[in-house]
Amino acid sequence: MNNALAQLQPAPEHALVDGRPVKTMPVPHTAIVQGDARSYSIAAASVLAKVTRDRLMLEFDRQWRNTDLPSTKATARHSIWRRLQRTARARSTGAALRL
């Protein structure tokens, strides 16, 4: 989140955070627990983030076949990222891939 905030031009004067306060946040912020249910701005950002993630997962599936990403795109869990890392490592080294 800090990286995303640092890239905004002009720099934000204040941020809304879905969840608890973030001690390392470089700008003043308001933390809202269950923010996507209580703030239209946070809910909209959540939808954009999920749509972007789903598009990335589909693109990853096009690049790395047989990873079964489209069926699990709505729940991008740690196991999916491990499979992607193994796929990328196998492709870069020429090693056999075991999913």
NORHU-V791564 format. One record per helix or strand of 2 or more residues. SS is the DSSP state (alpha for helix, beta for strand). FROM is the first residue (numbers start at 1). LEN is the number of residues. Records with the same first field share a line. If there is no record, write none. Layout:
# NORHU-V791564
SS: FROM-LEN  FROM-LEN
This chain:
# NORHU-V791564
alpha: 2-6  35-4  40-24  70-3  78-16
beta: 15-4  29-4
